[in-house]
């Protein structure tokens, strides 16, 4: 259940309209999903969140778009965000995630969750081989 109501006519605010137009342009679609409609209650917050999401998810980088979406799904599952899990699964599928890749993703998430819980319970020291070298160390 929502904890607040979205503005009844969010695009009447020029700041919101500008963000929604950028979302449409960036995604090549007229669809503006509920995340953005609900965040429109605070135009500054809407602008900030869209700027950050766009910079990571819609900007070319070393990770391809499907991989980014799959990582977003994994983090959303761990954080129990039902909305983000559904949204980013749809985006991953639209970017070519196959049913086999989805199954593998869930295997990785569930395996990591299990071993994370075990290691948080027993707290072994981190192996020196896993630690990044200190770039400030003399040597």
N, CA, C and O atoms as a GROMACS GRO file, in nm:
protein
  556
    1UNK      N    1   0.084  -0.117   0.000
    1UNK     CA    2   0.000   0.000   0.000
    1UNK      C    3   0.089   0.124   0.000
    1UNK      O    4   0.186   0.132   0.075
    2UNK      N    5   0.055   0.219  -0.083
    2UNK     CA    6   0.132   0.343  -0.093
    2UNK      C    7   0.124   0.422   0.037
    2UNK      O    8   0.022   0.421   0.106
    3UNK      N    9   0.233   0.491   0.069
    3UNK     CA   10   0.237   0.573   0.191
    3UNK      C   11   0.203   0.718   0.164
    3UNK      O   12   0.188   0.797   0.258
    4UNK      N   13   0.190   0.755   0.037
    4UNK     CA   14   0.144   0.889   0.000
    4UNK      C   15   0.078   0.879  -0.137
    4UNK      O   16   0.093   0.779  -0.208
    5UNK      N   17   0.006   0.981  -0.172
    5UNK     CA   18  -0.063   0.982  -0.301
    5UNK      C   19   0.020   1.060  -0.402
    5UNK      O   20   0.084   1.160  -0.367
    6UNK      N   21   0.018   1.016  -0.527
    6UNK     CA   22   0.088   1.095  -0.628
    6UNK      C   23   0.011   1.223  -0.656
    6UNK      O   24  -0.109   1.229  -0.630
    7UNK      N   25   0.077   1.325  -0.707
    7UNK     CA   26   0.004   1.446  -0.742
    7UNK      C   27  -0.100   1.415  -0.849
    7UNK      O   28  -0.073   1.335  -0.939
    8UNK      N   29  -0.217   1.476  -0.843
    8UNK     CA   30  -0.323   1.445  -0.939
    8UNK      C   31  -0.287   1.482  -1.083
    8UNK      O   32  -0.329   1.413  -1.176
    9UNK      N   33  -0.212   1.589  -1.104
    9UNK     CA   34  -0.171   1.631  -1.237
    9UNK      C   35  -0.023   1.668  -1.232
    9UNK      O   36   0.012   1.786  -1.238
   10UNK      N   37   0.065   1.567  -1.221
   10UNK     CA   38   0.206   1.596  -1.196
   10UNK      C   39   0.271   1.682  -1.304
   10UNK      O   40   0.360   1.763  -1.274
   11UNK      N   41   0.229   1.666  -1.429
   11UNK     CA   42   0.295   1.738  -1.538
   11UNK      C   43   0.253   1.885  -1.548
   11UNK      O   44   0.301   1.957  -1.635
   12UNK      N   45   0.164   1.928  -1.458
   12UNK     CA   46   0.133   2.071  -1.453
   12UNK      C   47   0.250   2.149  -1.395
   12UNK      O   48   0.260   2.270  -1.415
   13UNK      N   49   0.338   2.080  -1.323
   13UNK     CA   50   0.460   2.143  -1.271
   13UNK      C   51   0.567   2.133  -1.381
   13UNK      O   52   0.598   2.022  -1.425
   14UNK      N   53   0.623   2.244  -1.426
   14UNK     CA   54   0.720   2.240  -1.536
   14UNK      C   55   0.845   2.157  -1.505
   14UNK      O   56   0.904   2.098  -1.595
   15UNK      N   57   0.886   2.152  -1.379
   15UNK     CA   58   1.002   2.070  -1.342
   15UNK      C   59   0.971   1.922  -1.360
   15UNK      O   60   1.053   1.846  -1.411
   16UNK      N   61   0.853   1.882  -1.317
   16UNK     CA   62   0.811   1.742  -1.332
   16UNK      C   63   0.796   1.709  -1.480
   16UNK      O   64   0.841   1.604  -1.526
   17UNK      N   65   0.734   1.798  -1.554
   17UNK     CA   66   0.714   1.776  -1.698
   17UNK      C   67   0.850   1.756  -1.768
   17UNK      O   68   0.863   1.670  -1.854
   18UNK      N   69   0.949   1.836  -1.731
   18UNK     CA   70   1.082   1.824  -1.792
   18UNK      C   71   1.144   1.687  -1.764
   18UNK      O   72   1.205   1.627  -1.852
   19UNK      N   73   1.129   1.639  -1.641
   19UNK     CA   74   1.183   1.507  -1.606
   19UNK      C   75   1.107   1.399  -1.683
   19UNK      O   76   1.168   1.310  -1.742
   20UNK      N   77   0.975   1.406  -1.683
   20UNK     CA   78   0.895   1.306  -1.755
   20UNK      C   79   0.930   1.305  -1.904
   20UNK      O   80   0.938   1.198  -1.965
   21UNK      N   81   0.949   1.424  -1.962
   21UNK     CA   82   0.987   1.431  -2.103
   21UNK      C   83   1.124   1.366  -2.125
   21UNK      O   84   1.145   1.298  -2.226
   22UNK      N   85   1.216   1.387  -2.032
   22UNK     CA   86   1.349   1.325  -2.045
   22UNK      C   87   1.341   1.174  -2.030
   22UNK      O   88   1.411   1.100  -2.099
   23UNK      N   89   1.256   1.127  -1.939
   23UNK     CA   90   1.235   0.983  -1.924
   23UNK      C   91   1.183   0.925  -2.055
   23UNK      O   92   1.233   0.824  -2.103
   24UNK      N   93   1.084   0.989  -2.112
   24UNK     CA   94   1.026   0.942  -2.239
   24UNK      C   95   1.132   0.940  -2.350
   24UNK      O   96   1.144   0.843  -2.424
   25UNK      N   97   1.208   1.046  -2.360
   25UNK     CA   98   1.311   1.059  -2.463
   25UNK      C   99   1.420   0.953  -2.442
   25UNK      O  100   1.461   0.886  -2.537
   26UNK      N  101   1.467   0.939  -2.320
   26UNK     CA  102   1.575   0.845  -2.289
   26UNK      C  103   1.533   0.702  -2.315
   26UNK      O  104   1.611   0.622  -2.368
   27UNK      N  105   1.411   0.668  -2.280
   27UNK     CA  106   1.362   0.531  -2.295
   27UNK      C  107   1.296   0.504  -2.430
   27UNK      O  108   1.268   0.390  -2.464
   28UNK      N  109   1.272   0.609  -2.506
   28UNK     CA  110   1.207   0.592  -2.636
   28UNK      C  111   1.066   0.537  -2.624
   28UNK      O  112   1.023   0.455  -2.705
   29UNK      N  113   0.995   0.583  -2.520
   29UNK     CA  114   0.860   0.534  -2.492
   29UNK      C  115   0.778   0.644  -2.425
   29UNK      O  116   0.834   0.728  -2.355
   30UNK      N  117   0.649   0.643  -2.447
   30UNK     CA  118   0.561   0.739  -2.379
   30UNK      C  119   0.530   0.696  -2.236
   30UNK      O  120   0.474   0.775  -2.159
   31UNK      N  121   0.565   0.573  -2.198
   31UNK     CA  122   0.533   0.519  -2.066
   31UNK      C  123   0.622   0.580  -1.959
   31UNK      O  124   0.745   0.574  -1.966
   32UNK      N  125   0.558   0.640  -1.858
   32UNK     CA  126   0.628   0.687  -1.738
   32UNK      C  127   0.570   0.606  -1.623
   32UNK      O  128   0.453   0.620  -1.589
   33UNK      N  129   0.653   0.522  -1.564
   33UNK     CA  130   0.603   0.429  -1.463
   33UNK      C  131   0.578   0.497  -1.328
   33UNK      O  132   0.617   0.611  -1.305
   34UNK      N  133   0.511   0.423  -1.241
   34UNK     CA  134   0.465   0.477  -1.113
   34UNK      C  135   0.575   0.530  -1.023
   34UNK      O  136   0.552   0.625  -0.948
   35UNK      N  137   0.694   0.473  -1.029
   35UNK     CA  138   0.803   0.527  -0.947
   35UNK      C  139   0.814   0.677  -0.967
   35UNK      O  140   0.818   0.754  -0.871
   36UNK      N  141   0.818   0.719  -1.094
   36UNK     CA  142   0.836   0.860  -1.125
   36UNK      C  143   0.710   0.941  -1.095
   36UNK      O  144   0.720   1.056  -1.052
   37UNK      N  145   0.595   0.882  -1.117
   37UNK     CA  146   0.469   0.953  -1.088
   37UNK      C  147   0.454   0.980  -0.938
   37UNK      O  148   0.407   1.087  -0.898
   38UNK      N  149   0.493   0.884  -0.857
   38UNK     CA  150   0.483   0.904  -0.713
   38UNK      C  151   0.592   0.998  -0.662
   38UNK      O  152   0.567   1.079  -0.573
   39UNK      N  153   0.713   0.989  -0.719
   39UNK     CA  154   0.819   1.081  -0.677
   39UNK      C  155   0.789   1.225  -0.716
   39UNK      O  156   0.852   1.317  -0.663
   40UNK      N  157   0.696   1.247  -0.807
   40UNK     CA  158   0.660   1.382  -0.851
   40UNK      C  159   0.601   1.466  -0.738
   40UNK      O  160   0.581   1.586  -0.756
   41UNK      N  161   0.571   1.406  -0.624
   41UNK     CA  162   0.522   1.485  -0.510
   41UNK      C  163   0.629   1.585  -0.466
   41UNK      O  164   0.597   1.686  -0.403
   42UNK      N  165   0.757   1.555  -0.499
   42UNK     CA  166   0.868   1.644  -0.464
   42UNK      C  167   0.956   1.659  -0.589
   42UNK      O  168   1.041   1.574  -0.613
   43UNK      N  169   0.936   1.766  -0.667
   43UNK     CA  170   1.011   1.781  -0.792
   43UNK      C  171   1.163   1.775  -0.776
   43UNK      O  172   1.232   1.722  -0.864
   44UNK      N  173   1.216   1.828  -0.668
   44UNK     CA  174   1.362   1.824  -0.647
   44UNK      C  175   1.410   1.679  -0.629
   44UNK      O  176   1.512   1.640  -0.685
   45UNK      N  177   1.336   1.602  -0.551
   45UNK     CA  178   1.371   1.462  -0.530
   45UNK      C  179   1.357   1.384  -0.661
   45UNK      O  180   1.443   1.303  -0.694
   46UNK      N  181   1.251   1.409  -0.735
   46UNK     CA  182   1.230   1.346  -0.866
   46UNK      C  183   1.350   1.374  -0.957
   46UNK      O  184   1.404   1.281  -1.018
   47UNK      N  185   1.391   1.499  -0.967
   47UNK     CA  186   1.504   1.535  -1.053
   47UNK      C  187   1.632   1.464  -1.010
   47UNK      O  188   1.707   1.413  -1.093
   48UNK      N  189   1.656   1.462  -0.880
   48UNK     CA  190   1.778   1.401  -0.826
   48UNK      C  191   1.782   1.251  -0.854
   48UNK      O  192   1.884   1.199  -0.901
   49UNK      N  193   1.673   1.183  -0.826
   49UNK     CA  194   1.670   1.037  -0.845
   49UNK      C  195   1.681   1.003  -0.993
   49UNK      O  196   1.755   0.912  -1.030
   50UNK      N  197   1.607   1.074  -1.079
   50UNK     CA  198   1.616   1.047  -1.223
   50UNK      C  199   1.758   1.072  -1.274
   50UNK      O  200   1.810   0.993  -1.352
   51UNK      N  201   1.820   1.181  -1.230
   51UNK     CA  202   1.958   1.211  -1.273
   51UNK      C  203   2.051   1.096  -1.240
   51UNK      O  204   2.133   1.055  -1.323
   52UNK      N  205   2.039   1.043  -1.118
   52UNK     CA  206   2.127   0.935  -1.074
   52UNK      C  207   2.096   0.804  -1.145
   52UNK      O  208   2.188   0.733  -1.187
   53UNK      N  209   1.970   0.771  -1.160
   53UNK     CA  210   1.931   0.647  -1.228
   53UNK      C  211   1.975   0.654  -1.375
   53UNK      O  212   2.032   0.559  -1.428
   54UNK      N  213   1.949   0.766  -1.438
   54UNK     CA  214   1.987   0.781  -1.579
   54UNK      C  215   2.138   0.768  -1.596
   54UNK      O  216   2.185   0.704  -1.690
   55UNK      N  217   2.215   0.829  -1.506
   55UNK     CA  218   2.361   0.825  -1.515
   55UNK      C  219   2.415   0.682  -1.507
   55UNK      O  220   2.513   0.649  -1.573
   56UNK      N  221   2.353   0.599  -1.428
   56UNK     CA  222   2.400   0.462  -1.411
   56UNK      C  223   2.335   0.366  -1.510
   56UNK      O  224   2.404   0.287  -1.576
   57UNK      N  225   2.204   0.373  -1.521
   57UNK     CA  226   2.132   0.270  -1.596
   57UNK      C  227   2.117   0.302  -1.745
   57UNK      O  228   2.102   0.210  -1.826
   58UNK      N  229   2.120   0.429  -1.783
   58UNK     CA  230   2.094   0.464  -1.924
   58UNK      C  231   2.216   0.526  -1.992
   58UNK      O  232   2.205   0.584  -2.100
   59UNK      N  233   2.331   0.513  -1.929
   59UNK     CA  234   2.453   0.566  -1.986
   59UNK      C  235   2.545   0.450  -2.018
   59UNK      O  236   2.563   0.360  -1.936
   60UNK      N  237   2.604   0.453  -2.137
   60UNK     CA  238   2.694   0.346  -2.178
   60UNK      C  239   2.810   0.336  -2.080
   60UNK      O  240   2.865   0.437  -2.036
   61UNK      N  241   2.847   0.214  -2.048
   61UNK     CA  242   2.958   0.192  -1.955
   61UNK      C  243   3.019   0.056  -1.985
   61UNK      O  244   2.986  -0.007  -2.086
   62UNK      N  245   3.108   0.011  -1.898
   62UNK     CA  246   3.173  -0.119  -1.917
   62UNK      C  247   3.075  -0.235  -1.907
   62UNK      O  248   3.102  -0.343  -1.961
   63UNK      N  249   2.963  -0.215  -1.840
   63UNK     CA  250   2.860  -0.320  -1.829
   63UNK      C  251   2.753  -0.296  -1.933
   63UNK      O  252   2.710  -0.182  -1.954
   64UNK      N  253   2.708  -0.402  -1.999
   64UNK     CA  254   2.598  -0.388  -2.095
   64UNK      C  255   2.467  -0.370  -2.019
   64UNK      O  256   2.458  -0.401  -1.900
   65UNK      N  257   2.367  -0.320  -2.089
   65UNK     CA  258   2.238  -0.285  -2.027
   65UNK      C  259   2.170  -0.405  -1.961
   65UNK      O  260   2.113  -0.392  -1.853
   66UNK      N  261   2.175  -0.522  -2.026
   66UNK     CA  262   2.111  -0.641  -1.967
   66UNK      C  263   2.178  -0.679  -1.835
   66UNK      O  264   2.110  -0.712  -1.738
   67UNK      N  265   2.310  -0.675  -1.832
   67UNK     CA  266   2.382  -0.709  -1.709
   67UNK      C  267   2.347  -0.611  -1.597
   67UNK      O  268   2.325  -0.652  -1.483
   68UNK      N  269   2.342  -0.482  -1.629
   68UNK     CA  270   2.302  -0.383  -1.528
   68UNK      C  271   2.165  -0.414  -1.472
   68UNK      O  272   2.143  -0.408  -1.351
   69UNK      N  273   2.070  -0.448  -1.562
   69UNK     CA  274   1.935  -0.478  -1.515
   69UNK      C  275   1.934  -0.602  -1.426
   69UNK      O  276   1.863  -0.607  -1.326
   70UNK      N  277   2.012  -0.702  -1.463
   70UNK     CA  278   2.017  -0.825  -1.384
   70UNK      C  279   2.079  -0.800  -1.246
   70UNK      O  280   2.034  -0.856  -1.146
   71UNK      N  281   2.180  -0.715  -1.241
   71UNK     CA  282   2.238  -0.678  -1.111
   71UNK      C  283   2.134  -0.602  -1.029
   71UNK      O  284   2.121  -0.624  -0.908
   72UNK      N  285   2.060  -0.513  -1.094
   72UNK     CA  286   1.956  -0.436  -1.024
   72UNK      C  287   1.850  -0.532  -0.967
   72UNK      O  288   1.801  -0.511  -0.856
   73UNK      N  289   1.816  -0.635  -1.043
   73UNK     CA  290   1.721  -0.735  -0.994
   73UNK      C  291   1.776  -0.802  -0.870
   73UNK      O  292   1.705  -0.816  -0.770
   74UNK      N  293   1.902  -0.845  -0.874
   74UNK     CA  294   1.961  -0.914  -0.760
   74UNK      C  295   1.959  -0.826  -0.635
   74UNK      O  296   1.923  -0.872  -0.527
   75UNK      N  297   1.998  -0.700  -0.649
   75UNK     CA  298   2.000  -0.609  -0.535
   75UNK      C  299   1.857  -0.585  -0.486
   75UNK      O  300   1.833  -0.576  -0.365
   76UNK      N  301   1.762  -0.574  -0.578
   76UNK     CA  302   1.622  -0.551  -0.540
   76UNK      C  303   1.564  -0.670  -0.464
   76UNK      O  304   1.486  -0.652  -0.371
   77UNK      N  305   1.602  -0.791  -0.505
   77UNK     CA  306   1.558  -0.910  -0.432
   77UNK      C  307   1.613  -0.906  -0.290
   77UNK      O  308   1.539  -0.928  -0.194
   78UNK      N  309   1.742  -0.879  -0.277
   78UNK     CA  310   1.806  -0.876  -0.146
   78UNK      C  311   1.744  -0.768  -0.057
   78UNK      O  312   1.729  -0.788   0.063
   79UNK      N  313   1.709  -0.654  -0.118
   79UNK     CA  314   1.649  -0.545  -0.040
   79UNK      C  315   1.497  -0.558  -0.028
   79UNK      O  316   1.432  -0.470   0.028
   80UNK      N  317   1.442  -0.666  -0.080
   80UNK     CA  318   1.298  -0.694  -0.072
   80UNK      C  319   1.213  -0.582  -0.132
   80UNK      O  320   1.108  -0.548  -0.078
   81UNK      N  321   1.259  -0.526  -0.245
   81UNK     CA  322   1.182  -0.423  -0.314
   81UNK      C  323   1.103  -0.490  -0.426
   81UNK      O  324   1.156  -0.512  -0.535
   82UNK      N  325   0.979  -0.520  -0.400
   82UNK     CA  326   0.893  -0.588  -0.496
   82UNK      C  327   0.879  -0.507  -0.624
   82UNK      O  328   0.888  -0.562  -0.734
   83UNK      N  329   0.858  -0.377  -0.611
   83UNK     CA  330   0.841  -0.291  -0.728
   83UNK      C  331   0.964  -0.297  -0.817
   83UNK      O  332   0.953  -0.321  -0.938
   84UNK      N  333   1.082  -0.276  -0.758
   84UNK     CA  334   1.206  -0.276  -0.837
   84UNK      C  335   1.234  -0.413  -0.897
   84UNK      O  336   1.282  -0.423  -1.010
   85UNK      N  337   1.206  -0.519  -0.822
   85UNK     CA  338   1.227  -0.653  -0.876
   85UNK      C  339   1.145  -0.672  -1.002
   85UNK      O  340   1.198  -0.718  -1.104
   86UNK      N  341   1.017  -0.638  -0.998
   86UNK     CA  342   0.931  -0.652  -1.117
   86UNK      C  343   0.975  -0.560  -1.230
   86UNK      O  344   0.983  -0.602  -1.346
   87UNK      N  345   1.004  -0.436  -1.198
   87UNK     CA  346   1.041  -0.338  -1.299
   87UNK      C  347   1.170  -0.379  -1.372
   87UNK      O  348   1.176  -0.373  -1.494
   88UNK      N  349   1.269  -0.419  -1.296
   88UNK     CA  350   1.398  -0.450  -1.358
   88UNK      C  351   1.401  -0.589  -1.420
   88UNK      O  352   1.480  -0.613  -1.511
   89UNK      N  353   1.317  -0.681  -1.372
   89UNK     CA  354   1.301  -0.808  -1.446
   89UNK      C  355   1.241  -0.780  -1.583
   89UNK      O  356   1.286  -0.838  -1.682
   90UNK      N  357   1.141  -0.695  -1.589
   90UNK     CA  358   1.081  -0.660  -1.719
   90UNK      C  359   1.186  -0.595  -1.809
   90UNK      O  360   1.192  -0.625  -1.928
   91UNK      N  361   1.268  -0.506  -1.753
   91UNK     CA  362   1.371  -0.440  -1.832
   91UNK      C  363   1.478  -0.540  -1.878
   91UNK      O  364   1.525  -0.531  -1.991
   92UNK      N  365   1.516  -0.633  -1.791
   92UNK     CA  366   1.616  -0.733  -1.829
   92UNK      C  367   1.561  -0.823  -1.940
   92UNK      O  368   1.633  -0.855  -2.035
   93UNK      N  369   1.436  -0.862  -1.929
   93UNK     CA  370   1.374  -0.943  -2.035
   93UNK      C  371   1.370  -0.864  -2.166
   93UNK      O  372   1.398  -0.919  -2.273
   94UNK      N  373   1.336  -0.736  -2.158
   94UNK     CA  374   1.331  -0.653  -2.279
   94UNK      C  375   1.470  -0.639  -2.342
   94UNK      O  376   1.481  -0.614  -2.462
   95UNK      N  377   1.573  -0.655  -2.263
   95UNK     CA  378   1.710  -0.645  -2.314
   95UNK      C  379   1.769  -0.782  -2.347
   95UNK      O  380   1.888  -0.795  -2.372
   96UNK      N  381   1.682  -0.884  -2.347
   96UNK     CA  382   1.725  -1.015  -2.394
   96UNK      C  383   1.753  -1.121  -2.290
   96UNK      O  384   1.803  -1.228  -2.325
   97UNK      N  385   1.723  -1.096  -2.163
   97UNK     CA  386   1.746  -1.200  -2.062
   97UNK      C  387   1.657  -1.319  -2.093
   97UNK      O  388   1.535  -1.305  -2.106
   98UNK      N  389   1.716  -1.435  -2.105
   98UNK     CA  390   1.642  -1.558  -2.136
   98UNK      C  391   1.590  -1.622  -2.008
   98UNK      O  392   1.636  -1.587  -1.899
   99UNK      N  393   1.495  -1.714  -2.019
   99UNK     CA  394   1.451  -1.788  -1.901
   99UNK      C  395   1.567  -1.861  -1.832
   99UNK      O  396   1.570  -1.870  -1.709
  100UNK      N  397   1.662  -1.913  -1.909
  100UNK     CA  398   1.777  -1.982  -1.849
  100UNK      C  399   1.864  -1.882  -1.771
  100UNK      O  400   1.913  -1.915  -1.663
  101UNK      N  401   1.882  -1.762  -1.825
  101UNK     CA  402   1.959  -1.660  -1.752
  101UNK      C  403   1.887  -1.616  -1.626
  101UNK      O  404   1.950  -1.592  -1.523
  102UNK      N  405   1.754  -1.607  -1.634
  102UNK     CA  406   1.675  -1.572  -1.515
  102UNK      C  407   1.694  -1.678  -1.407
  102UNK      O  408   1.713  -1.646  -1.290
  103UNK      N  409   1.688  -1.804  -1.448
  103UNK     CA  410   1.707  -1.914  -1.352
  103UNK      C  411   1.847  -1.908  -1.290
  103UNK      O  412   1.862  -1.925  -1.169
  104UNK      N  413   1.949  -1.883  -1.373
  104UNK     CA  414   2.085  -1.872  -1.320
  104UNK      C  415   2.098  -1.754  -1.225
  104UNK      O  416   2.163  -1.763  -1.122
  105UNK      N  417   2.034  -1.643  -1.261
  105UNK     CA  418   2.036  -1.526  -1.173
  105UNK      C  419   1.980  -1.562  -1.036
  105UNK      O  420   2.039  -1.527  -0.933
  106UNK      N  421   1.867  -1.632  -1.034
  106UNK     CA  422   1.807  -1.670  -0.906
  106UNK      C  423   1.894  -1.769  -0.830
  106UNK      O  424   1.899  -1.766  -0.707
  107UNK      N  425   1.964  -1.857  -0.901
  107UNK     CA  426   2.059  -1.948  -0.835
  107UNK      C  427   2.172  -1.869  -0.768
  107UNK      O  428   2.209  -1.897  -0.654
  108UNK      N  429   2.225  -1.771  -0.838
  108UNK     CA  430   2.333  -1.689  -0.781
  108UNK      C  431   2.282  -1.612  -0.660
  108UNK      O  432   2.348  -1.610  -0.556
  109UNK      N  433   2.165  -1.548  -0.673
  109UNK     CA  434   2.110  -1.471  -0.561
  109UNK      C  435   2.088  -1.561  -0.440
  109UNK      O  436   2.124  -1.524  -0.328
  110UNK      N  437   2.028  -1.676  -0.460
  110UNK     CA  438   1.997  -1.763  -0.346
  110UNK      C  439   2.124  -1.824  -0.286
  110UNK      O  440   2.132  -1.840  -0.164
  111UNK      N  441   2.221  -1.857  -0.369
  111UNK     CA  442   2.348  -1.910  -0.317
  111UNK      C  443   2.423  -1.803  -0.239
  111UNK      O  444   2.474  -1.830  -0.131
  112UNK      N  445   2.428  -1.683  -0.294
  112UNK     CA  446   2.495  -1.574  -0.224
  112UNK      C  447   2.426  -1.543  -0.091
  112UNK      O  448   2.492  -1.520   0.010
  113UNK      N  449   2.293  -1.543  -0.091
  113UNK     CA  450   2.220  -1.516   0.032
  113UNK      C  451   2.253  -1.619   0.140
  113UNK      O  452   2.272  -1.586   0.257
  114UNK      N  453   2.261  -1.745   0.097
  114UNK     CA  454   2.290  -1.852   0.193
  114UNK      C  455   2.432  -1.838   0.248
  114UNK      O  456   2.453  -1.841   0.369
  115UNK      N  457   2.531  -1.824   0.157
  115UNK     CA  458   2.669  -1.816   0.206
  115UNK      C  459   2.693  -1.686   0.283
  115UNK      O  460   2.771  -1.684   0.378
  116UNK      N  461   2.627  -1.577   0.242
  116UNK     CA  462   2.638  -1.452   0.319
  116UNK      C  463   2.589  -1.473   0.461
  116UNK      O  464   2.654  -1.429   0.556
  117UNK      N  465   2.474  -1.540   0.477
  117UNK     CA  466   2.420  -1.564   0.610
  117UNK      C  467   2.515  -1.651   0.693
  117UNK      O  468   2.538  -1.623   0.810
  118UNK      N  469   2.568  -1.754   0.631
  118UNK     CA  470   2.662  -1.842   0.703
  118UNK      C  471   2.787  -1.765   0.746
  118UNK      O  472   2.831  -1.775   0.861
  119UNK      N  473   2.844  -1.688   0.653
  119UNK     CA  474   2.966  -1.614   0.686
  119UNK      C  475   2.940  -1.503   0.786
  119UNK      O  476   3.027  -1.473   0.868
  120UNK      N  477   2.822  -1.441   0.782
  120UNK     CA  478   2.788  -1.342   0.884
  120UNK      C  479   2.772  -1.407   1.020
  120UNK      O  480   2.795  -1.343   1.123
  121UNK      N  481   2.733  -1.535   1.022
  121UNK     CA  482   2.718  -1.607   1.148
  121UNK      C  483   2.852  -1.650   1.205
  121UNK      O  484   2.874  -1.641   1.326
  122UNK      N  485   2.943  -1.697   1.119
  122UNK     CA  486   3.070  -1.750   1.172
  122UNK      C  487   3.185  -1.650   1.168
  122UNK      O  488   3.284  -1.669   1.239
  123UNK      N  489   3.176  -1.547   1.088
  123UNK     CA  490   3.271  -1.436   1.082
  123UNK      C  491   3.418  -1.476   1.069
  123UNK      O  492   3.501  -1.431   1.148
  124UNK      N  493   3.453  -1.559   0.972
  124UNK     CA  494   3.596  -1.591   0.955
  124UNK      C  495   3.670  -1.468   0.904
  124UNK      O  496   3.609  -1.381   0.841
  125UNK      N  497   3.800  -1.459   0.928
  125UNK     CA  498   3.875  -1.344   0.875
  125UNK      C  499   3.882  -1.354   0.722
  125UNK      O  500   3.880  -1.463   0.665
  126UNK      N  501   3.890  -1.238   0.658
  126UNK     CA  502   3.902  -1.234   0.512
  126UNK      C  503   4.044  -1.274   0.475
  126UNK      O  504   4.141  -1.225   0.532
  127UNK      N  505   4.054  -1.364   0.379
  127UNK     CA  506   4.186  -1.410   0.333
  127UNK      C  507   4.264  -1.293   0.274
  127UNK      O  508   4.208  -1.210   0.203
  128UNK      N  509   4.392  -1.286   0.304
  128UNK     CA  510   4.477  -1.180   0.254
  128UNK      C  511   4.476  -1.177   0.101
  128UNK      O  512   4.486  -1.069   0.041
  129UNK      N  513   4.464  -1.291   0.037
  129UNK     CA  514   4.462  -1.298  -0.109
  129UNK      C  515   4.341  -1.226  -0.168
  129UNK      O  516   4.344  -1.189  -0.286
  130UNK      N  517   4.236  -1.207  -0.090
  130UNK     CA  518   4.115  -1.140  -0.139
  130UNK      C  519   4.119  -0.989  -0.120
  130UNK      O  520   4.033  -0.918  -0.173
  131UNK      N  521   4.215  -0.939  -0.047
  131UNK     CA  522   4.223  -0.797  -0.016
  131UNK      C  523   4.298  -0.725  -0.128
  131UNK      O  524   4.403  -0.770  -0.174
  132UNK      N  525   4.244  -0.613  -0.169
  132UNK     CA  526   4.311  -0.534  -0.273
  132UNK      C  527   4.437  -0.473  -0.215
  132UNK      O  528   4.439  -0.433  -0.099
  133UNK      N  529   4.541  -0.465  -0.296
  133UNK     CA  530   4.663  -0.400  -0.244
  133UNK      C  531   4.638  -0.254  -0.216
  133UNK      O  532   4.557  -0.190  -0.283
  134UNK      N  533   4.706  -0.202  -0.118
  134UNK     CA  534   4.693  -0.062  -0.080
  134UNK      C  535   4.769   0.023  -0.182
  134UNK      O  536   4.891   0.012  -0.192
  135UNK      N  537   4.696   0.108  -0.259
  135UNK     CA  538   4.766   0.187  -0.363
  135UNK      C  539   4.859   0.292  -0.304
  135UNK      O  540   4.945   0.346  -0.374
  136UNK      N  541   4.842   0.322  -0.175
  136UNK     CA  542   4.927   0.423  -0.111
  136UNK      C  543   5.048   0.362  -0.043
  136UNK      O  544   5.134   0.433   0.009
  137UNK      N  545   5.056   0.227  -0.043
  137UNK     CA  546   5.168   0.162   0.025
  137UNK      C  547   5.297   0.181  -0.053
  137UNK      O  548   5.297   0.180  -0.176
  138UNK      N  549   5.406   0.198   0.019
  138UNK     CA  550   5.538   0.208  -0.046
  138UNK      C  551   5.576   0.070  -0.096
  138UNK      O  552   5.542  -0.031  -0.036
  139UNK      N  553   5.644   0.069  -0.205
  139UNK     CA  554   5.688  -0.062  -0.246
  139UNK      C  555   5.720  -0.071  -0.385
  139UNK      O  556   5.758  -0.178  -0.433
   0.00000   0.00000   0.00000
